Structures are given as C-alpha cells and as structure tokens.
Amino acid sequence: MTEPAVLSITGNNGVVMARQTVRSLAQDCRLSLVEQTKLVTAASELARNALIYGGGGTMTASIVDEFGRRGVRVVFADQGPGIADVDLALTDGWTSGNGMGLGLSGSRRLVDDFVLDSAVGRGTTVTITKWAR
C-alpha cells in the first residue's frame, strides 16, 4: 500500500487535482489505459459531487494490495447535507440537480468496488476501488 494522497476539494482546481492524482496512481499501479480512464472518470464525477452537493470535501487515494491483488482505492468524503434516499440516488437517470443523473450510478458501473455511506445531516462518503487485471 502506498502512502495515501489526501486532497481538499473546495473548488474546480480541487476536482482537476483529484483527476490528476488518480490518473498518476492508476499509471503507477499499471492499470490498462481503458481501466485508467474508467477510474479517472468515476473519480472526476465523485469529486464534482462532493464539491457541488457536499459543499466541498476531501479525497484520499492510494494503491492497495489486498487478497492477492493490487488496485487503486479512492475515498471521497464530505460533511454536506447527506443523501436522504441512497437507493433512489443510485438509480439510473435520477438527479437532484441539473445533471444527467449518471454521476453515482455511472461511477458505480465504472469501478470494481463501490461503497456509498450517507445519512441526512451526516454527509456522504464514497469509496471506490479499481483492481489491476
């Protein structure tokens, strides 16, 4: 496991830095170009969600070795209002704003492991992992 990279996401620059950091870790982990693109796309969506809906947050990313496999794990956390109905929020096409409704559900499809923990008044934490093939 690498030393985690921790970033603050408080503006558009934080979203850009999140993308760059995740791409660098994906390359270091030797993910294929397609897998890198999937992970970076998911991370970009989740960073933007933390900024727009959570009022900003943090991203912690690292290379992990578990169960005989190696991958990149990224955790997004915010102290925003939280998600009232997580199942609904993960439904394709659902949006709480002006987006296309593909952020959470689309991100979940792009990665191998996806865990969303949220409650109203507690904020949201999303953990994603992409494993090297």
Residue pairs with C-beta under 8 A, 6 or more apart in sequence:
1 62
1 63
1 64
1 65
2 25
2 28
2 62
2 63
3 62
4 60
4 61
4 62
5 21
5 25
5 59
5 60
5 61
5 62
6 58
6 59
6 60
7 14
7 17
7 18
7 21
7 58
7 59
7 60
7 61
8 14
8 56
8 57
8 58
9 15
9 18
9 47
9 50
9 51
9 56
9 57
9 58
9 59
9 76
10 51
10 56
11 51
11 56
12 51
14 47
14 51
14 56
14 59
15 44
15 47
15 48
15 51
18 43
18 44
18 47
18 59
18 61
19 40
19 43
19 44
19 47
21 59
21 61
22 39
22 40
22 43
22 61
22 72
22 74
23 36
23 40
25 61
25 62
25 63
25 72
26 35
26 36
26 39
26 40
26 72
26 130
27 36
28 63
29 63
29 70
29 71
29 72
29 132
30 132
31 39
31 71
31 72
31 130
31 132
31 133
32 133
35 130
35 132
35 133
38 110
38 111
38 130
39 72
39 74
39 110
39 111
39 128
39 130
41 107
41 110
42 106
42 107
42 110
42 111
42 128
42 130
43 59
43 61
43 74
43 76
43 128
45 102
45 103
45 104
45 106
45 107
46 74
46 76
46 103
46 107
46 126
46 128
47 59
47 76
48 103
49 76
49 103
49 104
49 124
49 126
50 56
50 57
50 58
50 59
50 76
50 77
50 78
50 80
50 124
51 57
52 97
53 78
53 80
53 81
53 96
53 97
53 124
54 78
54 79
54 80
54 81
54 123
54 124
55 78
55 79
55 80
56 78
57 76
57 77
57 78
57 79
57 80
57 123
58 76
58 77
58 78
59 74
59 75
59 76
60 74
60 75
60 77
61 72
61 73
61 74
61 75
62 72
62 73
63 70
63 71
63 72
63 73
64 70
64 71
64 72
64 73
64 129
69 131
69 132
70 131
70 132
71 112
71 129
71 130
71 131
71 132
72 129
72 130
73 127
73 128
73 129
74 127
74 128
74 129
75 125
75 126
75 127
75 128
76 124
76 125
76 126
76 127
77 123
77 124
77 125
77 126
78 123
78 124
78 125
79 123
80 123
80 124
81 120
81 121
81 123
82 118
82 119
82 120
82 121
82 122
82 123
82 124
83 89
83 116
83 118
83 119
83 120
83 124
84 120
86 116
86 118
88 94
89 96
89 104
89 116
89 118
90 104
90 105
90 108
90 116
91 105
92 101
92 102
92 105
92 106
93 101
93 102
94 101
94 105
95 101
95 103
104 116
104 126
107 114
107 126
107 128
108 114
111 128
111 129
111 130
112 129
112 130
112 131
113 127
113 128
113 129
113 131
114 126
114 127
114 128
115 126
115 127
115 128
116 124
116 125
116 126
117 124
117 125
117 126
117 127
118 124
118 125
